[in-house]
């Protein structure tokens, strides 16, 4: 009851509600689509190296165009940038609808459009979140928003698994595109705002490699590497353990997310009372140990146990990390978007370097080796101060 009373004291601005309602709809459609995307790509390419190359090129193109995306945001404004990014989702989903007809052509279309989506959405989104969230209750605000998102994220794998057991991946792309269009509606109520990105293209890279930002860059690079292992290799590994059954994978994923949703509310409350760096260190250690445990998984029951433990680790890590990210961004004042650009560049740079390393390792070692790499990388998040 005390916990409920504390959460009732949390207030949200109308702008933050509009922004996260948009993200809620996008994430719901995106989760239905993306949970099985690495599996779809592997089935189409019949080669893990092509799957790696797809993600590698996508993140490489993103990291080299990010400063340009931030400059474009400065010219057209945050709300317009967010809305335009959603329209680019239509050809992106269309690429996977028609993918079997010409994999090469639609791979190119998918990579180009996802780059435009990332450039026009994530910098404005993170910039606005930093400005609209309340410094005093940011941990609880984010915890509540993440938990609300988790309600729909629980349904996403169930829906995706049900559809793919009966129909094709094309149906999933139609759902994703439809929900993307609906998500424009909340953005119409987002207060118009502009943020001046003050760096030129080469100047952004200069600050990216500046010694002052080195710890922060390495921390976000490591987080990006862990993220890409979780996005590609863990789903592929689960799918093989579960005898390639979509419904079983969807049900298992939903159960783990349900447990995570309950735990997240408690962690968000602790964040505003405990030292965030302490929680970050605890989360990083738990996250690393979870990845090491994944190397010995051999059954669906093992997947459930380890993933539940990992869910707790990620809640502690991600909620504390995101809270710190937005606090640091907000503390930069006028330079909130510049800070966000460095963060995004570092995350994608880490994904690119990680994918190159893993492509080489997987020539000689089994897929579980990627979990060891993720476990080691997870510890470097502690560099964030």
SELOPA-188560 format. One record per residue (C-alpha): x, y, z; residue number from 1. Coordinates in Angstrom, 2 decimals. Layout:
<rs>
> c1	c2	c3	pos
> X	Y	Z	NUM
...
</rs>
This chain:
<rs>
> c1	c2	c3	pos
> 0.00	0.00	0.00	1
> 2.85	2.35	0.80	2
> 4.36	1.61	-2.60	3
> 1.03	2.36	-4.31	4
> 0.72	5.64	-2.43	5
> 4.21	6.70	-3.49	6
> 3.42	6.00	-7.15	7
> 0.18	7.97	-6.90	8
> 2.29	11.04	-6.08	9
> 4.02	10.84	-9.46	10
> 2.74	13.38	-11.99	11
> 3.24	13.41	-15.75	12
> 3.19	16.35	-18.13	13
> 0.77	16.16	-21.06	14
> 3.73	16.22	-23.42	15
> 5.33	13.19	-21.78	16
> 2.04	11.27	-21.89	17
> 1.61	12.06	-25.61	18
> 5.19	11.05	-26.35	19
> 4.97	7.72	-24.53	20
> 1.52	6.88	-25.87	21
> 3.05	7.15	-29.32	22
> 5.94	4.93	-28.26	23
> 3.55	2.48	-26.64	24
> 1.74	1.92	-29.93	25
> 4.97	1.79	-31.92	26
> 6.52	-0.69	-29.50	27
> 3.44	-2.93	-29.58	28
> 3.53	-3.17	-33.36	29
> 7.32	-3.31	-33.36	30
> 7.45	-6.11	-30.79	31
> 4.95	-8.23	-32.70	32
> 7.19	-7.77	-35.72	33
> 10.73	-7.77	-34.30	34
> 10.60	-10.69	-31.87	35
> 10.79	-13.16	-34.74	36
> 12.65	-10.93	-37.25	37
> 16.11	-12.57	-36.75	38
> 14.45	-15.96	-37.25	39
> 12.68	-14.78	-40.41	40
> 15.95	-13.40	-41.80	41
> 17.81	-16.60	-40.98	42
> 15.14	-18.65	-42.77	43
> 15.34	-16.38	-45.82	44
> 19.15	-16.15	-46.02	45
> 19.90	-19.68	-44.75	46
> 23.17	-18.30	-43.39	47
> 23.87	-16.62	-40.04	48
> 26.58	-14.50	-41.66	49
> 24.02	-12.78	-43.89	50
> 21.85	-12.07	-40.84	51
> 24.87	-10.52	-39.12	52
> 25.66	-8.49	-42.24	53
> 22.10	-7.12	-42.39	54
> 22.26	-5.79	-38.83	55
> 25.87	-4.65	-39.19	56
> 25.18	-2.52	-42.28	57
> 22.04	-1.07	-40.69	58
> 23.86	0.13	-37.59	59
> 26.94	1.24	-39.53	60
> 24.83	3.44	-41.80	61
> 23.03	4.81	-38.74	62
> 26.20	5.74	-36.86	63
> 27.73	7.58	-39.83	64
> 24.53	9.54	-40.57	65
> 23.49	10.34	-36.98	66
> 24.90	13.90	-36.87	67
> 23.07	14.63	-40.13	68
> 19.84	13.32	-38.61	69
> 20.29	15.62	-35.62	70
> 20.84	18.58	-37.95	71
> 17.64	17.69	-39.81	72
> 15.76	17.55	-36.49	73
> 16.99	21.08	-35.74	74
> 15.57	22.36	-39.01	75
> 12.12	20.74	-38.98	76
> 11.47	20.52	-35.22	77
> 11.03	17.59	-32.88	78
> 7.35	16.82	-33.50	79
> 7.67	16.88	-37.29	80
> 10.77	14.69	-37.14	81
> 8.90	12.09	-35.06	82
> 5.93	12.08	-37.45	83
> 8.08	11.85	-40.59	84
> 9.98	8.92	-39.07	85
> 6.71	7.01	-38.73	86
> 5.90	7.43	-42.42	87
> 9.24	5.81	-43.24	88
> 7.99	2.74	-41.38	89
> 5.56	2.02	-44.22	90
> 8.21	1.16	-46.85	91
> 10.21	-0.58	-44.10	92
> 7.37	-2.99	-43.31	93
> 6.59	-3.30	-47.03	94
> 10.17	-4.50	-47.60	95
> 9.53	-7.52	-45.37	96
> 6.07	-8.11	-46.82	97
> 7.62	-8.58	-50.26	98
> 10.99	-9.88	-49.01	99
> 10.78	-13.45	-50.43	100
> 10.27	-12.05	-53.96	101
> 13.70	-10.37	-54.09	102
> 15.76	-10.64	-50.85	103
> 18.61	-8.44	-52.11	104
> 16.40	-5.54	-53.26	105
> 14.28	-5.54	-50.13	106
> 17.29	-5.91	-47.86	107
> 18.61	-2.63	-49.31	108
> 15.20	-0.97	-48.90	109
> 14.92	-2.18	-45.31	110
> 18.40	-0.92	-44.36	111
> 17.85	2.52	-45.92	112
> 14.41	3.03	-44.37	113
> 15.39	1.77	-40.89	114
> 18.28	4.26	-40.97	115
> 15.86	7.11	-41.69	116
> 13.52	5.87	-38.95	117
> 16.31	5.77	-36.37	118
> 17.70	9.16	-37.36	119
> 14.34	10.93	-37.24	120
> 12.90	9.19	-34.17	121
> 15.44	8.34	-31.49	122
> 17.29	11.64	-31.12	123
> 14.04	13.66	-30.89	124
> 12.47	11.06	-28.59	125
> 15.34	10.96	-26.09	126
> 15.73	14.74	-26.24	127
> 12.05	15.30	-25.43	128
> 12.02	12.67	-22.68	129
> 14.94	14.37	-20.96	130
> 13.15	17.73	-21.13	131
> 9.65	16.55	-20.17	132
> 10.44	14.13	-17.34	133
> 10.68	15.31	-13.70	134
> 14.14	15.15	-12.17	135
> 12.86	14.40	-8.66	136
> 10.68	11.43	-9.64	137
> 12.27	10.39	-12.94	138
> 12.99	6.85	-11.74	139
> 9.37	6.25	-10.76	140
> 8.09	7.99	-13.90	141
> 10.16	5.75	-16.15	142
> 9.31	2.67	-14.13	143
> 5.57	3.35	-14.50	144
> 5.91	4.05	-18.23	145
> 8.01	0.93	-18.79	146
> 5.51	-1.18	-16.80	147
> 2.56	0.11	-18.84	148
> 4.52	-0.74	-21.98	149
> 5.16	-4.20	-20.54	150
> 1.42	-4.93	-20.42	151
> 1.25	-4.73	-24.21	152
> 4.68	-6.30	-24.66	153
> 3.34	-9.43	-22.91	154
> 0.64	-9.77	-25.56	155
> 3.03	-9.14	-28.47	156
> 4.90	-12.50	-28.47	157
> 1.64	-14.39	-27.92	158
> 0.05	-12.67	-30.92	159
> 3.17	-13.07	-33.08	160
> 3.53	-16.76	-32.18	161
> -0.15	-17.43	-32.89	162
> 0.01	-15.68	-36.28	163
> 3.23	-17.36	-37.43	164
> 1.95	-20.83	-36.48	165
> -1.01	-20.29	-38.83	166
> -0.06	-17.69	-41.39	167
> 3.06	-15.97	-42.73	168
> 5.38	-13.18	-41.64	169
> 3.56	-10.90	-44.10	170
> 0.58	-10.72	-41.72	171
> 2.88	-9.50	-38.94	172
> 4.21	-6.70	-41.17	173
> 0.66	-5.49	-41.92	174
> -0.11	-5.28	-38.18	175
> 3.14	-3.39	-37.57	176
> 2.41	-0.87	-40.33	177
> -1.19	-0.32	-39.16	178
> -0.19	0.35	-35.54	179
> 2.55	2.70	-36.74	180
> 0.00	4.85	-38.57	181
> -2.30	4.91	-35.52	182
> 0.64	6.02	-33.35	183
> 0.76	9.38	-35.17	184
> -2.41	10.48	-33.36	185
> -0.82	11.12	-29.90	186
> 1.99	13.13	-31.51	187
> -0.56	15.67	-32.73	188
> -0.97	16.68	-29.07	189
> 2.76	16.95	-28.41	190
> 3.70	20.62	-27.85	191
> 5.82	21.86	-30.78	192
> 9.45	22.41	-29.83	193
> 12.81	22.87	-31.47	194
> 16.26	21.98	-30.25	195
> 19.27	23.57	-31.92	196
> 21.94	20.99	-32.71	197
> 25.06	23.15	-32.63	198
> 27.71	20.75	-33.98	199
> 28.79	20.33	-37.57	200
> 29.26	16.78	-38.88	201
> 33.01	16.42	-38.22	202
> 32.64	18.30	-34.94	203
> 30.28	15.58	-33.69	204
> 32.95	12.95	-34.37	205
> 35.54	15.12	-32.65	206
> 33.47	15.15	-29.45	207
> 32.72	11.45	-29.84	208
> 36.44	10.64	-29.63	209
> 37.23	13.37	-27.08	210
> 38.97	12.02	-23.93	211
> 36.38	13.79	-21.77	212
> 33.65	11.52	-23.16	213
> 35.72	8.32	-23.26	214
> 34.17	6.60	-20.23	215
> 30.65	7.43	-21.36	216
> 31.31	6.25	-24.92	217
> 32.78	2.91	-23.81	218
> 29.86	2.37	-21.42	219
> 27.26	2.92	-24.16	220
> 29.29	0.89	-26.66	221
> 29.24	-2.07	-24.29	222
> 25.51	-1.65	-23.76	223
> 25.02	-1.60	-27.53	224
> 27.01	-4.82	-27.95	225
> 24.97	-6.61	-25.28	226
> 21.77	-5.32	-26.87	227
> 22.60	-6.78	-30.29	228
> 23.42	-10.22	-28.83	229
> 20.07	-10.15	-27.03	230
> 18.30	-9.09	-30.21	231
> 19.79	-11.61	-32.66	232
> 21.55	-14.58	-31.12	233
> 19.45	-15.28	-28.04	234
> 16.14	-15.52	-30.02	235
> 17.79	-17.79	-32.58	236
> 19.16	-19.98	-29.79	237
> 15.77	-20.16	-28.00	238
> 14.02	-21.04	-31.28	239
> 16.36	-23.98	-31.85	240
> 15.97	-25.24	-28.26	241
> 12.16	-25.13	-28.58	242
> 12.23	-27.20	-31.80	243
> 11.36	-24.15	-33.91	244
> 7.86	-23.75	-32.45	245
> 6.61	-20.17	-32.72	246
> 3.74	-20.54	-30.26	247
> 5.96	-22.10	-27.57	248
> 8.51	-19.31	-27.94	249
> 5.77	-16.66	-27.80	250
> 4.21	-18.18	-24.67	251
> 7.55	-18.49	-22.89	252
> 8.55	-14.91	-23.76	253
> 5.18	-13.59	-22.53	254
> 5.55	-15.39	-19.19	255
> 8.99	-13.90	-18.61	256
> 7.75	-10.41	-19.49	257
> 4.84	-10.77	-17.06	258
> 7.23	-11.50	-14.19	259
> 9.40	-8.57	-15.27	260
> 6.46	-6.18	-15.28	261
> 5.70	-6.89	-11.62	262
> 9.32	-6.56	-10.56	263
> 9.85	-3.30	-12.43	264
> 7.39	-1.32	-10.31	265
> 9.38	-2.09	-7.17	266
> 12.73	-1.29	-8.78	267
> 11.50	2.10	-9.98	268
> 10.52	3.03	-6.45	269
> 13.95	2.05	-5.12	270
> 15.69	4.15	-7.76	271
> 14.44	7.41	-6.31	272
> 15.63	6.36	-2.81	273
> 18.88	4.49	-3.53	274
> 22.06	5.70	-5.14	275
> 21.63	5.18	-8.87	276
> 25.28	4.31	-9.50	277
> 25.09	1.60	-6.85	278
> 22.05	0.07	-8.54	279
> 23.82	0.36	-11.89	280
> 26.78	-1.66	-10.58	281
> 24.47	-4.31	-9.13	282
> 22.50	-4.49	-12.37	283
> 25.64	-4.80	-14.48	284
> 26.98	-7.66	-12.32	285
> 23.66	-9.52	-12.44	286
> 23.36	-8.93	-16.17	287
> 26.83	-10.34	-16.82	288
> 26.18	-13.42	-14.68	289
> 22.89	-14.05	-16.50	290
> 24.69	-14.14	-19.84	291
> 27.26	-16.60	-18.49	292
> 24.43	-18.82	-17.21	293
> 22.84	-18.82	-20.68	294
> 25.80	-20.79	-22.02	295
> 24.60	-23.91	-20.12	296
> 20.93	-23.75	-21.16	297
> 19.71	-26.97	-22.82	298
> 15.92	-26.99	-22.31	299
> 12.81	-24.82	-22.25	300
> 12.72	-24.97	-18.44	301
> 16.32	-23.72	-18.30	302
> 15.36	-20.87	-20.62	303
> 12.53	-19.86	-18.28	304
> 14.70	-19.93	-15.14	305
> 17.65	-18.06	-16.64	306
> 15.44	-15.55	-18.45	307
> 13.51	-14.79	-15.26	308
> 16.77	-14.12	-13.46	309
> 17.94	-12.05	-16.43	310
> 14.67	-10.08	-16.37	311
> 15.43	-8.97	-12.82	312
> 18.97	-8.01	-13.82	313
> 17.77	-6.00	-16.83	314
> 15.13	-4.19	-14.80	315
> 17.73	-3.03	-12.29	316
> 20.23	-2.19	-15.02	317
> 17.98	-0.62	-17.66	318
> 15.78	1.43	-15.35	319
> 18.81	2.80	-13.48	320
> 20.73	3.28	-16.75	321
> 17.88	5.08	-18.51	322
> 17.28	7.27	-15.45	323
> 20.96	8.24	-15.44	324
> 20.90	8.82	-19.19	325
> 18.01	11.28	-18.97	326
> 19.43	12.98	-15.89	327
> 22.77	13.49	-17.60	328
> 21.05	14.70	-20.76	329
> 18.84	17.11	-18.83	330
> 21.88	18.40	-16.92	331
> 23.47	19.38	-20.23	332
> 20.76	22.00	-20.69	333
> 21.04	23.39	-24.23	334
> 23.35	20.51	-25.17	335
> 20.79	17.77	-24.44	336
> 20.58	16.73	-28.10	337
> 24.38	16.74	-28.49	338
> 24.68	14.41	-25.50	339
> 21.97	12.17	-27.00	340
> 23.81	12.03	-30.33	341
> 27.02	10.83	-28.65	342
> 25.04	8.23	-26.70	343
> 23.32	6.93	-29.84	344
> 26.56	6.93	-31.84	345
> 28.31	4.96	-29.11	346
> 25.52	2.38	-28.88	347
> 25.49	1.71	-32.61	348
> 29.29	1.80	-32.82	349
> 29.36	-0.91	-30.13	350
> 26.87	-2.97	-32.11	351
> 28.97	-2.70	-35.27	352
> 32.24	-3.69	-33.57	353
> 30.45	-6.45	-31.66	354
> 28.94	-7.93	-34.81	355
> 32.34	-7.92	-36.55	356
> 33.89	-9.72	-33.57	357
> 31.05	-12.25	-33.37	358
> 31.13	-12.95	-37.11	359
> 34.75	-14.04	-36.69	360
> 34.14	-16.01	-33.48	361
> 31.20	-17.92	-34.93	362
> 33.45	-19.28	-37.67	363
> 35.16	-21.37	-35.00	364
> 32.87	-21.47	-31.96	365
> 29.19	-22.28	-31.27	366
> 26.53	-19.60	-30.84	367
> 26.89	-19.73	-27.04	368
> 30.21	-17.91	-27.44	369
> 28.22	-14.76	-28.19	370
> 26.72	-15.00	-24.68	371
> 30.20	-15.01	-23.14	372
> 31.09	-11.89	-25.13	373
> 27.87	-10.22	-23.95	374
> 28.63	-11.16	-20.35	375
> 32.07	-9.58	-20.45	376
> 30.78	-6.46	-22.25	377
> 27.97	-6.04	-19.71	378
> 30.48	-5.23	-16.98	379
> 31.79	-2.17	-18.86	380
> 28.48	-0.34	-18.36	381
> 29.94	0.51	-14.94	382
> 32.15	3.06	-16.68	383
> 29.18	5.42	-16.79	384
> 29.53	8.10	-14.14	385
</rs>
